[in-house]
Amino acid sequence: MPLTPEQQAEIDELRASPRPTLRAVSEGMEGHLYRAHPVLDHGLVRVIDYMGDDGAITQAARVSYGRGTKSVSNDEGLIRYLMRHWHSTPFEMCEVKFHVKLPVFVARQWIRHRTANVNEYSARYSILDREFYIPAPEHLAAQSTVNNQGRGQVLEGDEAARVLDILREDAMRSYDHYEAMLSQEGQQGLARELARMNLPANVYTQWYWKVDLHNLFHFLRLRADAHAQYEIRTYAETMCGIVKDWVPFAYAAFEDYRLGGMQLSARGVEALKRRLAGETVTQENSGMSKGEWREFEAAWG
Ligand SMILES: Cc1cc2nc3c(=O)[nH]c(=O)nc-3n(C[C@H](O)[C@H](O)[C@H](O)COP(=O)(O)OP(=O)(O)OC[C@H]3O[C@@H](n4cnc5c(N)ncnc54)[C@H](O)[C@@H]3O)c2cc1C
């Protein structure tokens, strides 16, 4: 269950008592505030707080560039200009704080993004819930034969059932042992900080994650990408939907220049120019390595 009844009651109470404010408000984000978006089987993403909107980005840009920004008259155009030219600091004026519930192996990938502020549920202090991520059948795939860091064909039939049984059994057995170590009738039991060490990496943890919009876009570009593992990607995609409603101009520029756009090396630009001029360019005469050429061909045909 993504949310406990107590957490749901807290959300209902918070949403039932809105307060007036003089601060900038994003109507789109107000709709998300406190609401839990379910992710995976027991996970969630919800917005706890935010600061700023599209206007905060252009306001900061106009302070820093003054007259220079007059040439870009509207907010949308200015935001696109800033994104196009990698002027990142105006995007740092917006902040968001998420509550995320996620399996530990996803948290390990996520925590590599160092430019956020994090507070995690303490398994030294509290007892972890009996909640483990078990992939849905369509995400239970074999090791890819072409990509060492990826999945191949989806498992089916007996093979899928065998793997699911192992995952469930291991999770339940290790949780039973966790509980047994914590308390034994008439005995003191093992400290929570030690008993947790036999739990598998698909056990769920939770944290508050606060980040500015520039660094959030960096996270989303890497983790909403097809190269990212499905489990973290599904969190990133949920967050993309939230950011789109929060700062629609900034998100549209991000989608255009970062998610949908692509970078070219100087050699790539040269190869493209020569091709457009009618020349036959091959890997051998492009100056690119085989790997670079493969990626270039995949992108440009
Ligand atoms: C598809 C994929 C596969 C990956 N595979 C692996 C893997 O196999 N093994 C592995 O270990 N990691 C792996 N990673 C993690 C990856 O190497 C990065 O650690 C992670 O994506 C965080 O990126 P970041 O450092 O740019 O982000 P952040 O930590 O948020 O930093 C943002 C930017 O701030 C700057 N910055 C932050 N801290 C510092 C610092 N201390 N010094 C200098 N500049 C800093 C950098 O410019 C950085 O790009 C993978 C990531 C992805 C997306």
The ligand as an ORCA input file, in Angstrom:
! r2SCAN-3c Opt
* xyz 0 1
  C      21.966      5.168    -17.366
  C      22.918      5.373    -16.231
  C      23.835      4.389    -15.903
  C      24.728      4.585    -14.838
  N      25.608      3.591    -14.527
  C      26.455      3.747    -13.482
  C      27.384      2.720    -13.088
  O      27.436      1.660    -13.698
  N      28.182      2.927    -12.028
  C      28.176      4.113    -11.318
  O      28.925      4.253    -10.352
  N      27.316      5.090    -11.651
  C      26.462      4.951    -12.702
  N      25.588      5.953    -13.021
  C      25.553      7.163    -12.191
  C      26.234      8.363    -12.906
  O      27.602      8.106    -13.160
  C      26.092      9.620    -12.031
  O      26.735      9.411    -10.801
  C      24.653      9.988    -11.771
  O      23.926      9.966    -12.970
  C      24.593     11.374    -11.146
  O      24.949     12.316    -12.125
  P      25.621     13.698    -11.739
  O      26.893     13.483    -10.973
  O      25.750     14.474    -13.015
  O      24.475     14.357    -10.832
  P      24.610     15.272     -9.546
  O      25.341     14.588     -8.458
  O      23.226     15.781     -9.257
  O      25.476     16.471    -10.026
  C      25.003     17.401    -10.994
  C      26.202     18.106    -11.574
  O      26.852     18.858    -10.521
  C      28.267     18.780    -10.668
  N      28.820     18.161     -9.447
  C      28.119     17.638     -8.408
  N      28.958     17.201     -7.464
  C      30.200     17.432     -7.915
  C      31.500     17.194     -7.404
  N      31.710     16.657     -6.217
  N      32.554     17.547     -8.157
  C      32.387     18.115     -9.365
  N      31.190     18.368     -9.920
  C      30.114     18.033     -9.197
  C      28.529     17.993    -11.926
  O      28.622     18.864    -13.014
  C      27.282     17.156    -12.097
  O      27.025     16.748    -13.427
  C      24.700      5.799    -14.089
  C      23.785      6.784    -14.434
  C      22.897      6.594    -15.481
  C      21.903      7.682    -15.811
*
